[in-house]
Amino acid sequence: MDSEFFALVLMFQQSVMLHLGKMSNPSTGKAERNLVQAKMSVDILEMLNKKTKGNLDKEEEKFLANVLADTQLNYASEASKPVDAPKTDGTPAGNAEDDIKGTEPPK
């Protein structure tokens, strides 16, 4: 078992959850949604899964598969929500322009 591998996978999982607004941004303390950044992290996990096929032990393989499935389901759930749907904590989810522009400040 390679602890660095688990740390890497967890880093991308946290990135997905952060960008889906499921975790508060540590800098602002607010849940912020950025689907473009979330998708990038999901894509990196998918690439990692493909590139490490056959090179992981059973525990690492299962862990990566579970994290990948979880992040894909969470992304699909958030991406299917209306753009301005309120979050569970009552803060607005933002708008499509924010999702496309990423971290640019509003005009």
BELGI-V868336 format. One record per residue. N is the residue number from 1. RES is the residue in one small letter. PSI is psi in whole degrees, -180 to 180 (999 if undefined). BURIAL is # if it has 24 or more other ideal C-beta (glycine too) atoms within 12 Angstrom, else .. Layout:
n->N res->RES psi->PSI burial->BURIAL
n->N res->RES psi->PSI burial->BURIAL
This chain:
n->1 res->m psi->131 burial->.
n->2 res->d psi->111 burial->.
n->3 res->s psi->-30 burial->.
n->4 res->e psi->-36 burial->.
n->5 res->f psi->-47 burial->.
n->6 res->f psi->-40 burial->.
n->7 res->a psi->-41 burial->.
n->8 res->l psi->-48 burial->.
n->9 res->v psi->-43 burial->#
n->10 res->l psi->-35 burial->.
n->11 res->m psi->-45 burial->.
n->12 res->f psi->-34 burial->#
n->13 res->q psi->-45 burial->#
n->14 res->q psi->-37 burial->#
n->15 res->s psi->-44 burial->#
n->16 res->v psi->-51 burial->#
n->17 res->m psi->-38 burial->#
n->18 res->l psi->-48 burial->#
n->19 res->h psi->-17 burial->#
n->20 res->l psi->-4 burial->#
n->21 res->g psi->16 burial->#
n->22 res->k psi->-9 burial->#
n->23 res->m psi->150 burial->.
n->24 res->s psi->142 burial->.
n->25 res->n psi->124 burial->.
n->26 res->p psi->-25 burial->.
n->27 res->s psi->-37 burial->.
n->28 res->t psi->-20 burial->.
n->29 res->g psi->6 burial->.
n->30 res->k psi->152 burial->.
n->31 res->a psi->123 burial->#
n->32 res->e psi->140 burial->#
n->33 res->r psi->128 burial->#
n->34 res->n psi->94 burial->#
n->35 res->l psi->-30 burial->#
n->36 res->v psi->-48 burial->#
n->37 res->q psi->-39 burial->#
n->38 res->a psi->-45 burial->#
n->39 res->k psi->-38 burial->#
n->40 res->m psi->-43 burial->.
n->41 res->s psi->-38 burial->#
n->42 res->v psi->-44 burial->#
n->43 res->d psi->-38 burial->.
n->44 res->i psi->-41 burial->#
n->45 res->l psi->-39 burial->#
n->46 res->e psi->-43 burial->#
n->47 res->m psi->-44 burial->.
n->48 res->l psi->-40 burial->#
n->49 res->n psi->-45 burial->#
n->50 res->k psi->-44 burial->.
n->51 res->k psi->-23 burial->.
n->52 res->t psi->2 burial->.
n->53 res->k psi->126 burial->.
n->54 res->g psi->-6 burial->.
n->55 res->n psi->5 burial->.
n->56 res->l psi->152 burial->.
n->57 res->d psi->171 burial->.
n->58 res->k psi->-40 burial->.
n->59 res->e psi->-44 burial->.
n->60 res->e psi->-43 burial->#
n->61 res->e psi->-46 burial->.
n->62 res->k psi->-42 burial->.
n->63 res->f psi->-50 burial->#
n->64 res->l psi->-43 burial->#
n->65 res->a psi->-42 burial->.
n->66 res->n psi->-44 burial->.
n->67 res->v psi->-43 burial->#
n->68 res->l psi->-47 burial->#
n->69 res->a psi->-43 burial->.
n->70 res->d psi->-46 burial->#
n->71 res->t psi->-37 burial->#
n->72 res->q psi->-43 burial->#
n->73 res->l psi->-43 burial->.
n->74 res->n psi->-41 burial->#
n->75 res->y psi->-47 burial->#
n->76 res->a psi->-40 burial->.
n->77 res->s psi->-47 burial->.
n->78 res->e psi->-40 burial->#
n->79 res->a psi->-25 burial->#
n->80 res->s psi->-8 burial->.
n->81 res->k psi->150 burial->.
n->82 res->p psi->147 burial->.
n->83 res->v psi->-43 burial->.
n->84 res->d psi->21 burial->.
n->85 res->a psi->136 burial->.
n->86 res->p psi->149 burial->.
n->87 res->k psi->169 burial->.
n->88 res->t psi->-24 burial->.
n->89 res->d psi->4 burial->.
n->90 res->g psi->-8 burial->.
n->91 res->t psi->145 burial->.
n->92 res->p psi->150 burial->.
n->93 res->a psi->-13 burial->#
n->94 res->g psi->-168 burial->#
n->95 res->n psi->172 burial->.
n->96 res->a psi->-36 burial->.
n->97 res->e psi->-41 burial->.
n->98 res->d psi->-41 burial->#
n->99 res->d psi->-37 burial->#
n->100 res->i psi->-44 burial->.
n->101 res->k psi->-19 burial->.
n->102 res->g psi->-116 burial->.
n->103 res->t psi->11 burial->.
n->104 res->e psi->141 burial->.
n->105 res->p psi->153 burial->.
n->106 res->p psi->153 burial->.
n->107 res->k psi->999 burial->.
